[in-house]
Every structure is written in structure tokens, then in C-alpha cells.
């Protein structure tokens, strides 16, 4: 999906709904509303993917 399409999808999901309680935080990459991290503005799936690619400074993969 192109960046413009992602932005359009994100904008559509963030539009004001009929009731204020229906507004959710959404991942800026995929639009997922669940498992959202406020600090990164991403869902857990996208956060993990970006961390493995090394695109998040200071974040390393933990293993034990």
C-alpha cells in the first residue's frame, strides 16, 4: 500500500464520529486500534517489525 493510500485510510479512521467515545488511537502504519503503544504511535505488530529492521533507535531485540 502506498504512503498516500495509508494517509487517506488513517485520516478516514480519525474523522470525528457520532459519539466521542468511539474515537480510538490507531496505528499510523496499518490503522490497527488494538495493542497500540502511545509512545511510538504504532501497534505491536508494526513496532516489532520496525524494531527488527533497526528503524527504532535504542530498541534491541531481547532474547532469553
N, CA, C and O atoms as a GROMACS GRO file, in nm:
protein
  256
    1UNK      N    1   0.084  -0.117   0.000
    1UNK     CA    2   0.000   0.000   0.000
    1UNK      C    3   0.090   0.124   0.000
    1UNK      O    4   0.188   0.130   0.074
    2UNK      N    5   0.057   0.221  -0.082
    2UNK     CA    6   0.139   0.342  -0.093
    2UNK      C    7   0.119   0.432   0.028
    2UNK      O    8   0.023   0.417   0.104
    3UNK      N    9   0.210   0.526   0.045
    3UNK     CA   10   0.205   0.618   0.157
    3UNK      C   11   0.080   0.705   0.151
    3UNK      O   12   0.017   0.730   0.254
    4UNK      N   13   0.044   0.750   0.033
    4UNK     CA   14  -0.075   0.834   0.017
    4UNK      C   15  -0.201   0.757   0.055
    4UNK      O   16  -0.292   0.812   0.118
    5UNK      N   17  -0.206   0.631   0.016
    5UNK     CA   18  -0.322   0.548   0.050
    5UNK      C   19  -0.330   0.525   0.200
    5UNK      O   20  -0.439   0.525   0.258
    6UNK      N   21  -0.214   0.504   0.264
    6UNK     CA   22  -0.211   0.484   0.408
    6UNK      C   23  -0.258   0.610   0.480
    6UNK      O   24  -0.335   0.602   0.576
    7UNK      N   25  -0.213   0.727   0.434
    7UNK     CA   26  -0.253   0.853   0.496
    7UNK      C   27  -0.403   0.877   0.480
    7UNK      O   28  -0.469   0.924   0.573
    8UNK      N   29  -0.457   0.845   0.364
    8UNK     CA   30  -0.600   0.861   0.340
    8UNK      C   31  -0.681   0.769   0.431
    8UNK      O   32  -0.783   0.809   0.488
    9UNK      N   33  -0.634   0.645   0.445
    9UNK     CA   34  -0.702   0.549   0.532
    9UNK      C   35  -0.696   0.596   0.677
    9UNK      O   36  -0.796   0.587   0.749
   10UNK      N   37  -0.580   0.645   0.720
   10UNK     CA   38  -0.563   0.692   0.857
   10UNK      C   39  -0.652   0.814   0.883
   10UNK      O   40  -0.713   0.824   0.989
   11UNK      N   41  -0.658   0.905   0.787
   11UNK     CA   42  -0.741   1.025   0.800
   11UNK      C   43  -0.888   0.987   0.812
   11UNK      O   44  -0.962   1.046   0.891
   12UNK      N   45  -0.930   0.888   0.733
   12UNK     CA   46  -1.069   0.844   0.735
   12UNK      C   47  -1.103   0.782   0.871
   12UNK      O   48  -1.212   0.803   0.923
   13UNK      N   49  -1.010   0.706   0.927
   13UNK     CA   50  -1.034   0.642   1.056
   13UNK      C   51  -1.035   0.742   1.171
   13UNK      O   52  -1.100   0.718   1.272
   14UNK      N   53  -0.962   0.854   1.157
   14UNK     CA   54  -0.953   0.953   1.263
   14UNK      C   55  -1.063   1.059   1.256
   14UNK      O   56  -1.069   1.147   1.342
   15UNK      N   57  -1.150   1.053   1.155
   15UNK     CA   58  -1.256   1.153   1.144
   15UNK      C   59  -1.348   1.144   1.265
   15UNK      O   60  -1.365   1.037   1.324
   16UNK      N   61  -1.406   1.256   1.301
   16UNK     CA   62  -1.490   1.261   1.420
   16UNK      C   63  -1.615   1.175   1.399
   16UNK      O   64  -1.685   1.188   1.298
   17UNK      N   65  -1.640   1.089   1.494
   17UNK     CA   66  -1.756   1.002   1.485
   17UNK      C   67  -1.876   1.066   1.554
   17UNK      O   68  -1.867   1.175   1.610
   18UNK      N   69  -1.986   0.998   1.547
   18UNK     CA   70  -2.110   1.049   1.604
   18UNK      C   71  -2.098   1.067   1.756
   18UNK      O   72  -2.151   1.164   1.811
   19UNK      N   73  -2.029   0.975   1.821
   19UNK     CA   74  -2.012   0.979   1.965
   19UNK      C   75  -1.863   0.989   1.998
   19UNK      O   76  -1.780   0.925   1.933
   20UNK      N   77  -1.830   1.068   2.098
   20UNK     CA   78  -1.688   1.090   2.130
   20UNK      C   79  -1.621   0.965   2.186
   20UNK      O   80  -1.499   0.952   2.179
   21UNK      N   81  -1.699   0.872   2.241
   21UNK     CA   82  -1.639   0.752   2.299
   21UNK      C   83  -1.593   0.654   2.190
   21UNK      O   84  -1.524   0.557   2.221
   22UNK      N   85  -1.630   0.677   2.067
   22UNK     CA   86  -1.591   0.586   1.959
   22UNK      C   87  -1.455   0.620   1.900
   22UNK      O   88  -1.406   0.548   1.812
   23UNK      N   89  -1.393   0.726   1.945
   23UNK     CA   90  -1.263   0.766   1.892
   23UNK      C   91  -1.157   0.678   1.956
   23UNK      O   92  -1.149   0.669   2.078
   24UNK      N   93  -1.074   0.614   1.873
   24UNK     CA   94  -0.968   0.526   1.920
   24UNK      C   95  -0.835   0.575   1.868
   24UNK      O   96  -0.827   0.638   1.763
   25UNK      N   97  -0.730   0.544   1.942
   25UNK     CA   98  -0.596   0.566   1.889
   25UNK      C   99  -0.570   0.458   1.786
   25UNK      O  100  -0.609   0.342   1.804
   26UNK      N  101  -0.506   0.495   1.678
   26UNK     CA  102  -0.480   0.400   1.571
   26UNK      C  103  -0.335   0.403   1.530
   26UNK      O  104  -0.268   0.506   1.539
   27UNK      N  105  -0.287   0.290   1.484
   27UNK     CA  106  -0.150   0.278   1.435
   27UNK      C  107  -0.136   0.364   1.310
   27UNK      O  108  -0.222   0.360   1.222
   28UNK      N  109  -0.027   0.442   1.302
   28UNK     CA  110  -0.008   0.529   1.186
   28UNK      C  111   0.029   0.450   1.061
   28UNK      O  112   0.016   0.502   0.951
   29UNK      N  113   0.075   0.327   1.077
   29UNK     CA  114   0.117   0.248   0.962
   29UNK      C  115   0.002   0.164   0.906
   29UNK      O  116  -0.027   0.170   0.786
   30UNK      N  117  -0.063   0.086   0.992
   30UNK     CA  118  -0.165  -0.006   0.942
   30UNK      C  119  -0.308   0.030   0.982
   30UNK      O  120  -0.402  -0.022   0.924
   31UNK      N  121  -0.325   0.118   1.080
   31UNK     CA  122  -0.458   0.160   1.121
   31UNK      C  123  -0.521   0.073   1.228
   31UNK      O  124  -0.637   0.091   1.263
   32UNK      N  125  -0.446  -0.021   1.280
   32UNK     CA  126  -0.496  -0.111   1.385
   32UNK      C  127  -0.524  -0.033   1.513
   32UNK      O  128  -0.445   0.053   1.551
   33UNK      N  129  -0.635  -0.063   1.579
   33UNK     CA  130  -0.672   0.009   1.700
   33UNK      C  131  -0.633  -0.064   1.828
   33UNK      O  132  -0.625  -0.003   1.934
   34UNK      N  133  -0.610  -0.192   1.819
   34UNK     CA  134  -0.576  -0.269   1.938
   34UNK      C  135  -0.425  -0.283   1.952
   34UNK      O  136  -0.351  -0.272   1.855
   35UNK      N  137  -0.380  -0.307   2.075
   35UNK     CA  138  -0.238  -0.324   2.108
   35UNK      C  139  -0.158  -0.203   2.060
   35UNK      O  140  -0.054  -0.218   1.996
   36UNK      N  141  -0.207  -0.084   2.090
   36UNK     CA  142  -0.149   0.043   2.046
   36UNK      C  143  -0.056   0.097   2.153
   36UNK      O  144  -0.093   0.103   2.270
   37UNK      N  145   0.065   0.138   2.114
   37UNK     CA  146   0.161   0.200   2.205
   37UNK      C  147   0.163   0.350   2.180
   37UNK      O  148   0.202   0.394   2.072
   38UNK      N  149   0.120   0.428   2.280
   38UNK     CA  150   0.114   0.573   2.264
   38UNK      C  151   0.250   0.634   2.235
   38UNK      O  152   0.262   0.725   2.153
   39UNK      N  153   0.352   0.584   2.301
   39UNK     CA  154   0.487   0.640   2.288
   39UNK      C  155   0.537   0.634   2.144
   39UNK      O  156   0.605   0.725   2.097
   40UNK      N  157   0.503   0.528   2.074
   40UNK     CA  158   0.551   0.508   1.938
   40UNK      C  159   0.445   0.536   1.832
   40UNK      O  160   0.476   0.546   1.714
   41UNK      N  161   0.318   0.549   1.874
   41UNK     CA  162   0.205   0.568   1.783
   41UNK      C  163   0.192   0.454   1.683
   41UNK      O  164   0.156   0.474   1.567
   42UNK      N  165   0.223   0.331   1.732
   42UNK     CA  166   0.217   0.212   1.647
   42UNK      C  167   0.154   0.096   1.724
   42UNK      O  168   0.153   0.094   1.848
   43UNK      N  169   0.103   0.001   1.649
   43UNK     CA  170   0.054  -0.121   1.711
   43UNK      C  171   0.173  -0.213   1.737
   43UNK      O  172   0.283  -0.186   1.690
   44UNK      N  173   0.151  -0.320   1.810
   44UNK     CA  174   0.260  -0.408   1.848
   44UNK      C  175   0.321  -0.480   1.727
   44UNK      O  176   0.441  -0.509   1.727
   45UNK      N  177   0.241  -0.507   1.626
   45UNK     CA  178   0.292  -0.576   1.509
   45UNK      C  179   0.392  -0.488   1.432
   45UNK      O  180   0.501  -0.532   1.397
   46UNK      N  181   0.351  -0.364   1.408
   46UNK     CA  182   0.437  -0.271   1.334
   46UNK      C  183   0.560  -0.233   1.416
   46UNK      O  184   0.668  -0.215   1.362
   47UNK      N  185   0.541  -0.220   1.548
   47UNK     CA  186   0.654  -0.187   1.635
   47UNK      C  187   0.758  -0.297   1.631
   47UNK      O  188   0.878  -0.269   1.622
   48UNK      N  189   0.716  -0.420   1.637
   48UNK     CA  190   0.808  -0.534   1.633
   48UNK      C  191   0.880  -0.540   1.499
   48UNK      O  192   1.001  -0.564   1.493
   49UNK      N  193   0.805  -0.518   1.392
   49UNK     CA  194   0.864  -0.522   1.258
   49UNK      C  195   0.971  -0.413   1.243
   49UNK      O  196   1.080  -0.439   1.192
   50UNK      N  197   0.938  -0.290   1.286
   50UNK     CA  198   1.033  -0.179   1.276
   50UNK      C  199   1.155  -0.202   1.365
   50UNK      O  200   1.266  -0.164   1.328
   51UNK      N  201   1.135  -0.262   1.482
   51UNK     CA  202   1.246  -0.289   1.574
   51UNK      C  203   1.340  -0.393   1.513
   51UNK      O  204   1.462  -0.379   1.524
   52UNK      N  205   1.286  -0.495   1.451
   52UNK     CA  206   1.370  -0.597   1.387
   52UNK      C  207   1.448  -0.540   1.269
   52UNK      O  208   1.561  -0.583   1.243
   53UNK      N  209   1.390  -0.443   1.198
   53UNK     CA  210   1.458  -0.379   1.087
   53UNK      C  211   1.565  -0.281   1.135
   53UNK      O  212   1.651  -0.240   1.058
   54UNK      N  213   1.558  -0.244   1.263
   54UNK     CA  214   1.655  -0.150   1.319
   54UNK      C  215   1.617  -0.004   1.296
   54UNK      O  216   1.704   0.083   1.301
   55UNK      N  217   1.490   0.024   1.272
   55UNK     CA  218   1.444   0.159   1.243
   55UNK      C  219   1.407   0.240   1.367
   55UNK      O  220   1.378   0.359   1.356
   56UNK      N  221   1.409   0.177   1.485
   56UNK     CA  222   1.379   0.247   1.609
   56UNK      C  223   1.507   0.257   1.690
   56UNK      O  224   1.555   0.156   1.741
   57UNK      N  225   1.564   0.376   1.704
   57UNK     CA  226   1.691   0.393   1.774
   57UNK      C  227   1.682   0.350   1.920
   57UNK      O  228   1.587   0.385   1.990
   58UNK      N  229   1.779   0.274   1.965
   58UNK     CA  230   1.786   0.231   2.105
   58UNK      C  231   1.708   0.107   2.136
   58UNK      O  232   1.723   0.052   2.245
   59UNK      N  233   1.626   0.060   2.047
   59UNK     CA  234   1.547  -0.060   2.073
   59UNK      C  235   1.618  -0.179   2.013
   59UNK      O  236   1.653  -0.181   1.895
   60UNK      N  237   1.639  -0.279   2.099
   60UNK     CA  238   1.704  -0.401   2.053
   60UNK      C  239   1.614  -0.520   2.082
   60UNK      O  240   1.526  -0.513   2.168
   61UNK      N  241   1.636  -0.626   2.010
   61UNK     CA  242   1.557  -0.747   2.030
   61UNK      C  243   1.606  -0.816   2.157
   61UNK      O  244   1.726  -0.840   2.174
   62UNK      N  245   1.513  -0.848   2.244
   62UNK     CA  246   1.552  -0.919   2.367
   62UNK      C  247   1.536  -1.070   2.342
   62UNK      O  248   1.446  -1.115   2.272
   63UNK      N  249   1.625  -1.144   2.401
   63UNK     CA  250   1.615  -1.289   2.393
   63UNK      C  251   1.669  -1.347   2.524
   63UNK      O  252   1.766  -1.297   2.580
   64UNK      N  253   1.604  -1.452   2.571
   64UNK     CA  254   1.648  -1.515   2.695
   64UNK      C  255   1.624  -1.662   2.690
   64UNK      O  256   1.655  -1.734   2.785
   0.00000   0.00000   0.00000
